[in-house]
Each structure stands twice: as structure tokens, then as C-alpha cells.
Amino acid sequence: MAWKFDEKSPIYAQIANHILMQIVSQEIQSGDQLPTVREYAETAGVNPNTMQRAFTELERQGIVYSQRTAGRFVTDNQDLIASKRRELAHQELETFTKNMIRMGYEKMQILPVLESYLKEVN
């Protein structure tokens, strides 16, 4: 089944972010070999060139690396993965905070609302 993409950012960036999220959540482990570009492209329902661009972005970030003739692998650098995890968390919190302020909440009102929500879902 093809992945769903929005029109807010380039598809390759959304794919790279999706794979990064799988890595930081440990759905994909350090040292794991990633599927080939063609396999991933087929799964995501995108052109292999788009998938290649996503992999290139992940390689640029150091999250994955290529081994000639063996494929692509997730980095073993736990510090880098932890750093990316914190970066993603910060981005999510920034979006959440901006939306709450846009809805009329003051900064000091956000934490009690979040705490109340977390109590409800547990």
C-alpha cells in the first residue's frame, strides 16, 4: 500500500523524515540493512529517483551509510540517533506550542492542558 504524502513539503523529504522516525523510534535498529531503493519505492508508491533522493538526504545527515555492493545500513552512532530524536521532539513541541498559542492559550496555560490530556489517555 502506498504511503500518504501531503503537499506541504517535497515527497523525498517526507520519505526521509518517515525513515528517520522509524530509526529514532527503534522500529529500524542501528546496523540494520535497509531495503533497496526499488523495494522502498514500490512500498511507498513513488518513483525510485524520489526514493534515491530521500536516501541521499539520510546519508547527508549521517543516519544511513552505503556499503558498496552490500546496500545501505543504519548508523551505529547512538549519539547521532539520540540527537536526531531530540531534534524531532523539539520540532513537534514547537509546532504544538505555536498551535496552542494560535488557539489563544498563554504559554503558562499549555502545560496544565498537556498534563490533563496525558492523564486522560493513560
Secondary structure by P-SEA (a helix, b strand, c coil): cbbbbcccccaaaaaaaaaaaaaaacccccccccccaaaaaaaacccaaaaaaaaaaaaaacccccccccccccccaaaaaaaaaaaaaaaaaaaaaaaaaaacccccaaaaaaaaaaaaac
